[in-house]
């Protein structure tokens, strides 16, 4: 039978060999002349992906408003992304997504009241300005015939006026 000391010594040797291999591999990787170039290129591509995601926020494709499932999916997606971005401190991008959610919401006044209660006042004011822009964009896409996003002609942009009430708190 194998004693505890033998098992302990074997575990120590295996651990030491593993740590040694990690150190060897790291040193070999860092001394590779292409390592830094590959690392810089990888970071450049990640930054480019983030920039394209940020710029694509302006050209979000709106769902077909005749399809309630697509509208609901789009609404939930935009609210979730907006909340995540606001939590990360990216207020402008978060407000962009929340304004898209308000634009397709069936009851925008109630949603805006909820957002007014939960968002800081400065962020809410940014949202109100953005909602006006988004509503104008949607209304301009739907004057008579359906636009490229399948916007119905009877679509009415939500009113973006909520007065602040002092007795909310």
Secondary structure, DSSP 4 states (H G I P E B T S, - for coil): ---HHHHHHHHHHHHHHHHHHHHHHHHHHHH-HHHHHHHHHHHHHHHHHHHHHHHHGGGPPPP-TT-HHHHHHHHHHHHHHHHHHHHTT-HHHHHHHHHHHHHH-TTHHHHHHHHHHHS-HHHHHHHHHHHHHHHHHHHHHTSSS--TT---TT--PPP------GGG-
